[in-house]
Amino acid sequence: MEIQLWRELLDPYQLAVDELTVKFHHIIEEHRNQGLYSPIESVDGRVKSIVSILDKMQRKNVSMNDIEKKIEDLAGIRIICQFVEDIDRVVNLIKNRTDMKVKCEKDYVSHMKTSGYRSYHMIILYTVNTIHGPKELSAEIQIRTMAMNFWATIEHSLQYKYKENIPEYIQQKLLDASEAIIEVDHEMSDVRDEIMDAQNSHRKKETLVKDILNNIQNLYKVANQREVTKIQDEFYKVYVLDDMLQLKHFARQLDIISEGYRAQSL
């Protein structure tokens, strides 16, 4: 197939990857903006490379005419979670969406592959609007924890090096590492509440500091510069104390000052 024809084939899949990653990023932001814990920690996507497609066609005995029908992961989305429990939440979140339809799913988290690989796979049907009209295509979504992703990344590199014929002693080391990662995920689940509480506190502090700095920035437009500099210096003194109560008190006082200037401008 000519390069131009490959581009025409894969362009809709790139569009799907772009749209899906934006949508999942928005889910993260929507949770955090509402002060909620996001079951999605991060997301990325890719369109399968031509080399990878050719390799898979050879392995699966797929003809050029059947690429889109028989290779369902031309578009791939990877969703990373912090905890094993989050995986089910993300799966249900996807199933409840109206802009994508689940075609099939494979649970390699509860039913680990013999290699030690663990991840939750979903094939979805997703419609993109191209210059030739709407096109429904398949995309694969992989959902896994950060620990699972670390293992899978290493294993993928070794598969690429050894062409899926990894030496037995390395396979055993990978299996041992997979068992250790299962234990890590279990340990993290045991302290999940404490981790989430710490992260939530940090996010609240970040939001509060951002609001304070925006407030100070706006004061520069309406207040005496010397007074604003004094307020900014006071903020730095409060910030280094690392006390949320004092920081909230400072923010409230700053709101009162800002409101006073807004009232004067009316």
C-alpha positions in Angstrom: 0.0 0.0 0.0 1.3 3.5 -0.9 2.1 5.9 2.0 -0.7 8.2 1.0 -3.2 5.4 1.2 -1.9 4.5 4.7 -2.5 8.1 5.7 -6.0 8.0 4.4 -6.7 4.7 6.3 -5.2 5.9 9.6 -6.3 9.6 9.6 -9.8 8.8 11.1 -8.1 6.7 13.8 -5.8 9.7 14.7 -8.9 11.8 14.9 -10.5 9.2 17.3 -7.4 9.2 19.5 -7.3 13.0 19.7 -11.0 13.2 20.6 -11.0 10.4 23.1 -7.9 11.6 24.9 -9.5 15.1 25.2 -12.7 13.6 26.6 -11.0 11.5 29.2 -8.8 14.4 30.2 -12.0 16.4 30.6 -13.3 13.7 33.0 -10.2 14.2 35.1 -10.6 18.0 35.2 -14.3 17.8 35.8 -13.8 15.6 38.9 -11.1 17.8 40.3 -12.9 21.1 39.6 -15.8 19.7 41.7 -13.5 18.7 44.5 -14.0 15.0 43.7 -11.5 12.2 43.4 -10.8 11.2 39.8 -10.5 7.4 39.2 -8.4 8.3 36.1 -4.9 9.5 37.0 -3.7 10.0 33.4 -4.5 9.1 29.9 -2.6 8.9 26.6 -3.3 7.5 23.1 -1.7 6.4 19.9 -2.4 5.2 16.4 -0.7 1.9 15.7 2.5 2.4 13.6 2.6 0.9 10.1 5.3 -1.4 11.1 3.2 -2.7 14.0 0.2 -3.1 11.7 2.3 -5.1 9.2 3.7 -7.3 12.0 0.2 -8.0 13.3 -1.1 -8.7 9.8 1.6 -11.3 9.4 1.0 -12.9 12.8 -2.8 -13.0 12.4 -2.8 -13.7 8.6 -4.8 -10.6 7.9 -5.2 -9.3 4.3 -5.0 -5.7 3.3 -8.8 -5.6 2.7 -9.5 -6.8 6.2 -7.3 -4.5 8.3 -10.1 -2.4 9.8 -12.3 -5.4 10.3 -9.8 -7.7 12.0 -7.4 -5.3 13.7 -9.4 -3.6 16.4 -6.5 -1.7 18.1 -5.5 0.7 15.3 -6.5 3.4 17.7 -5.4 2.8 21.3 -6.1 4.7 24.5 -4.3 3.9 27.7 -5.9 5.0 31.0 -3.8 4.9 34.2 -5.4 4.6 37.6 -3.8 4.9 41.0 -5.6 1.9 42.6 -7.0 -1.4 41.4 -10.4 -0.4 42.7 -10.5 2.5 40.3 -10.4 0.2 37.3 -14.0 -1.0 37.8 -15.1 2.6 38.2 -13.5 3.6 34.9 -15.0 0.5 33.2 -18.5 1.5 34.4 -17.9 5.1 33.5 -17.2 4.1 29.9 -20.2 1.8 29.8 -22.5 4.6 30.8 -21.4 7.0 28.1 -23.6 7.6 25.1 -20.8 8.7 22.7 -19.1 5.3 22.7 -20.4 1.7 22.7 -18.6 -1.3 24.2 -18.1 -4.0 21.6 -16.2 -6.5 23.9 -14.0 -6.6 26.9 -11.3 -8.7 28.5 -10.4 -8.7 32.2 -6.7 -9.5 32.5 -6.8 -8.0 36.0 -8.8 -10.7 37.6 -7.6 -13.3 35.1 -3.9 -12.6 34.6 -2.2 -13.8 31.5 0.3 -16.7 31.9 3.1 -14.2 31.2 2.1 -12.1 34.2 0.4 -9.4 32.2 -2.5 -7.6 33.9 -4.8 -4.9 32.4 -8.4 -4.4 31.6 -9.1 -4.2 27.8 -12.2 -2.8 26.1 -12.9 -2.5 22.4 -15.3 0.3 21.8 -17.1 1.6 18.7 -16.7 5.3 18.3 -17.9 7.6 15.5 -15.7 10.4 14.1 -16.8 13.0 11.5 -14.5 13.1 8.6 -14.6 15.2 5.4 -16.3 12.2 3.8 -19.0 12.0 6.5 -19.3 10.0 9.8 -17.2 6.9 10.2 -17.7 4.3 13.0 -14.5 2.6 13.9 -13.1 0.4 16.6 -10.7 1.6 19.3 -9.0 -0.3 22.2 -9.0 1.1 25.7 -6.5 -0.4 28.2 -7.1 0.4 31.8 -4.4 -0.4 34.4 -2.7 0.8 37.5 0.6 2.7 37.5 2.3 -0.5 38.8 0.7 -2.7 36.1 1.7 -0.1 33.4 5.4 -0.2 34.6 5.5 -4.0 34.2 3.6 -3.9 30.8 6.0 -1.3 29.4 9.1 -3.4 30.3 7.5 -6.6 28.9 6.5 -4.8 25.7 10.1 -3.7 25.1 11.3 -7.3 25.7 8.7 -8.6 23.3 9.9 -6.2 20.7 13.6 -7.2 21.2 13.0 -11.0 21.2 10.1 -11.1 18.7 7.8 -12.7 21.3 10.4 -15.4 22.0 11.6 -14.2 25.4 14.1 -16.5 27.0 12.7 -18.7 29.8 14.8 -17.2 32.5 13.6 -13.7 31.7 10.0 -14.9 31.5 10.4 -16.2 35.0 11.8 -12.9 36.2 8.9 -11.1 34.6 6.4 -13.5 36.3 8.1 -12.9 39.7 8.0 -9.2 39.1 4.3 -9.4 38.2 3.6 -11.2 41.5 5.5 -8.4 43.3 3.4 -5.8 41.6 0.2 -7.5 42.6 1.4 -7.2 46.2 2.3 -3.5 45.7 -1.2 -2.8 44.4 -2.7 -4.6 47.4 -0.5 -2.6 49.8 -1.5 0.7 48.1 -5.2 -0.3 48.4 -4.7 -0.8 52.1 -3.6 2.8 52.6 -5.9 4.2 49.9 -7.9 6.4 52.2 -4.7 8.0 53.6 -3.2 8.6 50.2 -6.5 10.1 48.8 -6.8 12.4 51.9 -3.2 13.6 51.4 -3.7 14.2 47.7 -7.1 15.9 48.3 -5.5 18.3 50.8 -2.8 19.2 48.4 -5.3 19.9 45.6 -7.3 22.1 47.9 -4.2 24.1 48.9 -3.2 24.4 45.2 -6.7 25.8 44.4 -6.7 28.2 47.3 -3.2 29.5 46.4 -4.2 30.0 42.8 -7.2 32.0 43.8 -5.2 34.2 46.2 -2.5 34.9 43.5 -5.2 35.7 40.9 -6.8 38.1 43.5 -3.5 39.8 44.1 -2.8 40.1 40.4 -6.2 41.8 39.9 -5.5 44.2 42.7 -2.5 45.5 40.8 -4.9 47.0 38.3 -7.0 49.0 40.8 -5.0 49.4 44.1 -1.9 51.3 45.2 1.2 49.3 44.1 2.9 49.7 47.5 -0.2 48.4 49.3 -0.4 45.4 46.9 3.3 44.6 47.4 2.6 44.7 51.2 -0.3 42.2 50.7 1.9 40.0 48.6 4.7 39.9 51.2 2.1 39.0 53.9 0.9 36.2 51.7 4.5 34.7 51.5 4.8 34.9 55.3 1.5 33.0 55.7 2.3 30.5 53.0 5.6 29.3 54.6 3.7 28.5 57.8 2.0 25.7 55.9 -1.2 26.2 57.9 -4.4 25.9 55.9 -6.5 27.7 58.5 -4.3 30.7 58.3 -4.2 30.5 54.5 -8.0 30.4 54.4 -8.2 33.4 56.8 -5.8 35.3 54.6 -7.9 34.5 51.5 -11.1 35.7 53.3 -9.4 39.0 54.3 -8.1 39.4 50.7 -11.6 38.9 49.4 -12.9 41.7 51.6 -10.2 44.0 50.4 -10.9 43.1 46.7 -14.6 43.6 47.2 -14.0 47.0 48.6 -12.1 48.1 45.5 -14.8 46.6 43.3 -17.4 48.6 45.1 -15.4 51.8 44.6 -15.2 51.2 40.9 -19.0 51.0 40.4 
